[in-house]
Amino acid sequence: LAPATVPGEAPRAGGSRVLYGPLVFSEYQGWDSYVHVLNLSPDNAAKVKVWFLDRSGDIITTLTDWICQKGTQTFGIPAVDVMAGRWVGSVRVESVEPAADPAEGPPPIAGVLTTMRYADIQRRHATEAAAYNLLSEPEAFDWYMDGGAAGAGGAGGPGGAGGPGGVGVVAVPSLGYDPDGTRLDTGIAVANVVPYRGVTDYIVALYDQNGLVD
């Protein structure tokens, strides 16, 4: 949960008003997913809203609760069935309630997503589990605030006034492919966290030890 920085931006005090979780496995495949949110403010309680989104960006459910000063809260979407496939989604977490002094804005938050898969709906046998830190705004995309679009009074990213945050290239150092199912296989899930209407084009370049493959 260390403060995140991006090239060309000064280190932040820690936390973010908006957090992103780009990968959440579907509750319809036996996964229990939980978002653990920490209120980093020592002085103000934080009202936090969590959006669980499906692979199309549609809302599965939203959860809202208060978190006391320096406190934590867990928001979860438990498994509801067990189906085959690799359906995935994403999650967004936002500190939505300004502090007593409006100039301070909503308290900063940090978070971790944990997800665990069970072989049966009774949750007697866990077969897989994963956890990762939620991405802060500088690491993903600066969500516009207070009804204003980015670049027009909203929160722009480190790319300039109104520019998006995040990075342009993501490198995955190790991939496995095994059509026979005898070793580790790898899947890549790509989440578009840009909140504006439209699409984002991207390319996946696959390399082996000798260079570009496809």
Backbone torsions as a table, in degrees:
resi	resn	phi	psi	omega
1	LEU	NA	23.5	179.1
2	ALA	-67.6	148.5	178.3
3	PRO	-56.1	137.4	-177.8
4	ALA	-97.0	146.5	175.9
5	THR	-132.7	160.8	174.2
6	VAL	-127.7	158.1	-178.9
7	PRO	-55.4	134.5	177.2
8	GLY	85.1	0.5	-179.8
9	GLU	-119.2	138.0	178.7
10	ALA	-67.5	148.5	178.5
11	PRO	-58.5	140.1	178.0
12	ARG	-90.0	163.9	-179.1
13	ALA	-67.6	-18.2	179.6
14	GLY	126.3	145.8	177.8
15	GLY	78.2	-178.0	-176.4
16	SER	-159.2	158.1	176.3
17	ARG	-80.3	-23.7	179.1
18	VAL	-131.4	137.4	177.3
19	LEU	-123.9	149.7	-179.3
20	TYR	-125.4	138.0	170.7
21	GLY	-119.9	100.9	-171.9
22	PRO	-73.9	-9.5	-177.0
23	LEU	-138.6	115.3	172.9
24	VAL	-133.3	123.3	178.6
25	PHE	-76.5	150.4	-172.1
26	SER	-68.2	139.8	174.3
27	GLU	-66.9	-16.8	178.4
28	TYR	-82.5	1.5	175.6
29	GLN	-115.8	20.8	176.0
30	GLY	85.5	16.1	-178.4
31	TRP	-97.4	131.0	167.7
32	ASP	-97.1	120.0	-177.9
33	SER	-117.0	133.3	-178.0
34	TYR	-133.7	137.8	175.7
35	VAL	-108.9	121.0	179.7
36	HIS	-103.4	114.8	-172.4
37	VAL	-111.9	133.6	178.7
38	LEU	-111.2	127.8	173.2
39	ASN	-84.6	115.3	-175.3
40	LEU	-84.1	-6.4	-178.0
41	SER	-80.2	130.6	176.1
42	PRO	-84.2	-5.7	-172.5
43	ASP	-118.2	-26.8	-171.8
44	ASN	-128.1	141.7	172.0
45	ALA	-71.9	151.6	-177.9
46	ALA	-116.9	131.0	170.9
47	LYS	-93.6	118.9	-171.7
48	VAL	-118.0	134.7	176.2
49	LYS	-118.7	134.6	-177.9
50	VAL	-118.6	128.0	174.7
51	TRP	-107.4	121.5	168.9
52	PHE	-96.7	123.9	-174.2
53	LEU	-116.4	147.4	176.3
54	ASP	-86.7	-173.6	-173.7
55	ARG	-69.5	-15.7	176.8
56	SER	-94.0	0.3	-177.9
57	GLY	86.2	1.8	177.5
58	ASP	-78.4	150.0	-176.3
59	ILE	-76.9	124.2	172.5
60	ILE	-80.5	-50.2	176.6
61	THR	-163.8	159.8	173.8
62	THR	-124.8	144.5	179.6
63	LEU	-131.0	137.1	-178.3
64	THR	-133.6	137.8	178.1
65	ASP	-161.1	162.0	175.8
66	TRP	-91.6	145.5	175.7
67	ILE	-125.0	126.5	-177.3
68	CYS	-70.1	170.1	-179.1
69	GLN	-55.1	127.8	-179.9
70	LYS	57.8	19.2	-179.2
71	GLY	-95.9	175.2	178.7
72	THR	-129.1	155.7	177.0
73	GLN	-146.7	146.6	-179.9
74	THR	-113.5	130.5	177.6
75	PHE	-117.2	128.4	-173.8
76	GLY	-133.0	154.2	171.4
77	ILE	-127.6	98.9	-173.7
78	PRO	-75.6	159.6	177.4
79	ALA	-62.0	139.1	-179.6
80	VAL	-116.7	-13.1	-179.4
81	ASP	-166.6	173.8	177.0
82	VAL	-128.1	113.3	-179.5
83	MET	-130.9	159.7	179.1
84	ALA	-78.0	164.0	175.3
85	GLY	113.7	-179.3	-178.6
86	ARG	-127.7	42.8	180.0
87	TRP	-66.4	128.5	-178.3
88	VAL	-129.5	167.7	177.0
89	GLY	-146.8	-156.4	-179.1
90	SER	-147.4	177.8	-179.4
91	VAL	-143.7	145.0	173.8
92	ARG	-129.1	136.9	-178.3
93	VAL	-123.5	134.1	-177.1
94	GLU	-136.9	134.2	170.1
95	SER	-83.9	112.0	-164.6
96	VAL	-108.6	-14.3	-174.2
97	GLU	-106.2	119.5	178.2
98	PRO	-61.7	155.7	176.6
99	ALA	-71.8	178.2	-179.7
100	ALA	-57.6	-36.5	174.7
101	ASP	-93.8	107.7	-176.4
102	PRO	-55.9	-25.7	-179.9
103	ALA	-65.1	-22.6	-179.0
104	GLU	-78.3	-25.7	-176.8
105	GLY	73.5	179.7	178.4
106	PRO	-62.9	147.2	179.4
107	PRO	-62.1	147.0	177.0
108	PRO	-72.4	150.0	-178.6
109	ILE	-134.1	160.9	172.3
110	ALA	-137.8	161.6	-175.9
111	GLY	-160.8	162.9	176.9
112	VAL	-132.7	139.5	174.4
113	LEU	-106.6	130.6	174.6
114	THR	-120.2	141.7	179.5
115	THR	-141.9	138.0	-176.9
116	MET	-137.0	135.9	-178.9
117	ARG	-107.6	137.9	-179.8
118	TYR	-115.2	150.0	179.7
119	ALA	-76.0	-18.4	-179.0
120	ASP	-143.5	157.7	-176.6
121	ILE	-68.0	-18.5	177.6
122	GLN	-77.3	-5.1	177.9
123	ARG	59.9	43.2	179.2
124	ARG	-92.6	-25.9	-175.6
125	HIS	-132.7	106.7	176.0
126	ALA	-82.3	130.8	-177.2
127	THR	-111.7	-27.7	-179.2
128	GLU	-145.8	154.8	177.7
129	ALA	-156.6	151.2	178.5
130	ALA	-154.3	158.2	176.9
131	ALA	-153.4	145.9	175.4
132	TYR	-155.8	157.0	176.6
133	ASN	-72.1	136.6	173.6
134	LEU	-67.3	147.3	-178.2
135	LEU	-81.8	135.9	174.6
136	SER	-81.0	172.1	-178.6
137	GLU	-56.7	-46.7	-179.1
138	PRO	-61.2	-23.5	-178.8
139	GLU	-87.4	-13.1	-175.1
140	ALA	-129.4	-86.3	-179.9
141	PHE	-155.8	133.2	-179.5
142	ASP	-78.0	109.8	178.8
143	TRP	-71.5	133.6	-179.9
144	TYR	-69.5	147.3	-172.8
145	MET	-121.3	161.6	170.3
146	ASP	57.0	32.2	174.8
147	GLY	78.6	-1.6	-178.8
148	GLY	-104.0	140.6	178.2
149	ALA	-73.7	154.7	177.2
150	ALA	-58.8	135.9	-178.5
151	GLY	90.7	-8.0	-179.7
152	ALA	-133.0	49.6	-179.7
153	GLY	97.7	-6.8	179.2
154	GLY	-91.0	-168.8	-176.5
155	ALA	-93.8	107.6	176.0
156	GLY	-86.1	166.3	-178.2
157	GLY	-92.4	-175.2	-176.8
158	PRO	-71.8	-6.8	-180.0
159	GLY	-76.0	-1.5	-178.6
160	GLY	130.0	179.7	-178.2
161	ALA	-61.4	116.1	179.0
162	GLY	80.2	-3.7	-178.9
163	GLY	-77.3	156.8	-179.2
164	PRO	-72.5	155.2	173.5
165	GLY	-89.4	-157.1	176.4
166	GLY	79.2	-164.3	-178.1
167	VAL	-127.1	161.7	-178.3
168	GLY	-93.2	-19.3	-177.4
169	VAL	-134.3	134.9	174.3
170	VAL	-120.6	126.6	-178.9
171	ALA	-107.8	132.4	175.6
172	VAL	-109.2	112.2	-169.0
173	PRO	-73.9	-19.3	-176.1
174	SER	-147.5	129.8	177.8
175	LEU	-131.1	149.0	176.0
176	GLY	-124.7	142.1	177.0
177	TYR	-138.1	123.7	-178.2
178	ASP	-145.7	94.6	-178.2
179	PRO	-64.0	-19.2	-179.4
180	ASP	-83.9	-9.8	176.6
181	GLY	73.6	22.3	-178.7
182	THR	-98.7	-13.0	179.9
183	ARG	-135.7	-174.4	-177.2
184	LEU	-67.5	131.8	175.5
185	ASP	-114.0	153.4	-174.1
186	THR	-122.8	136.6	171.1
187	GLY	-122.6	147.7	179.6
188	ILE	-118.6	124.7	176.9
189	ALA	-106.8	128.4	-179.2
190	VAL	-112.5	124.3	-179.3
191	ALA	-111.3	130.5	174.3
192	ASN	-94.4	108.8	-176.6
193	VAL	-97.9	2.8	178.2
194	VAL	-67.0	126.6	-173.1
195	PRO	-83.9	-5.3	-173.6
196	TYR	-89.7	158.5	-179.9
197	ARG	-63.8	138.4	178.9
198	GLY	131.0	-168.1	-179.0
199	VAL	-128.0	160.7	175.3
200	THR	-120.0	121.8	178.3
201	ASP	-85.3	142.8	176.4
202	TYR	-149.1	163.8	178.9
203	ILE	-131.6	142.8	174.9
204	VAL	-109.4	119.3	178.2
205	ALA	-107.1	123.8	-176.0
206	LEU	-103.3	128.7	-178.1
207	TYR	-122.0	148.2	164.2
208	ASP	-112.4	-166.7	-175.9
209	GLN	-67.4	-13.0	-178.2
210	ASN	-103.1	-7.7	-179.6
211	GLY	133.7	-160.4	-175.6
212	LEU	-64.9	131.8	178.6
213	VAL	-104.8	-45.5	-175.5
214	ASP	-158.1	NA	NA
